[in-house]
Amino acid sequence: MDPGDVKKTLVVGAGVMGFSISLTLARVGIEVALADVDDQVLSHALQLIEASLEVLTESGKVDRDDVEAILDRIHTSTDLEAASEGADFVIEAVPEVPEIKKEIFTRLSELCPGDVVIASNTSGLDIFDFAEVSNPGRLVIAHWFNPPHIIPLVEVVPGPLTAPEAVEFTASFMERLGKVPVVMKGFTRAFIVNKIQNFISMAVFDLLGSGLATPEDIDKAVKSSIGIRMPVIGVVQSMDFTGLDLALDVIKSYGLSVPFIEKKVNEGRLGVKTAKGIYEYGGRGELEILAKRDRLFLELLDRLDEMGTFNPV
């Protein structure tokens, strides 16, 4: 099936992620069966969807005249068999408990035709190690970020038996939803973003435990520095601006070895100062690259200040 032909999706789990994923799907005209074992959770999910739509309309992202049609596309049910009927794509968003997920995958395998892709929203469980489905080539991870109806990224992660067609289909379908899919080459715990965030969290725990900085100071420091830089130069390209030779010195000071960086340095690709590093800069010189970066920083800084984002939410 072409991703553009998907007419109905099944979302299993109506919690924090499930309700928001359902809203995302319904916004682009797709019928959604939102299934959960708890009627109260489903009722609350609809309340959250309505509240989220109100914010989206206030922000000009959704036309108020479209709200009713979006809500009409979302159908809740505690009957997984009925909800799965006719689903062209499945997203599992139940709690991160292996036993629960395993049971859900088994049921979905029984209920959904063998060519229907089953995507898990897990944030780190190796579902490929314990999920039992017919045609395991259709099992893939599509990891969304909270809140899914706003944050663009979806990490698409294949298992050892996942068919390339299922990966391509899932990534293309995410693009249809207006998302930014990043396809990994295989499974690793925590994927990309959570792996990075986990190390940040460990540093925060260390600082809080030491008493050397208050929670407010930590957030102020991050928001006023890497919080401005990351949207413009990310975390990898930032090393090009630091200088890969300096980055290599830091790596060695920790007793580590990163052949990827060592190879770049040995080739004379030191980053922006040599106009080539991890990234290619299209023949632009150092001054031109720095000027573009600085203009973007200044524009973003003015906008963030205007929005009041440096204060706690």
Buried (B, 14 or more C-beta within 10 A) or exposed (E): EEBEEBEBBBBBBBBBBBBBBBBBBBBEEBBBBBBBEEEEBBEBBBEBBEEBBEEBBEEEEBEEEBBEEBBEBBBBBBEBEEBBEEBBBBBBBBEEEBEBBBEBBBBBBEBBEEEBBBBBBBBBBBBBEEBEBBBBBBBBBBBBBEBBBBBEBBBBBBBEEBBEEBBEBBBBBBEBBEBEBBBBEEBEEBBBBBEEEEEEEEEBEEBEEEEEBEEEEBBBEBBEEBBBBEEBBEEEBBBBBBBBBBBBEEBEEEEEEEEEBBEBBEEEBBBBBBBBBBBEBEEBEEEBBBEEBEEBBEEBEEEBEEEEEBEEE
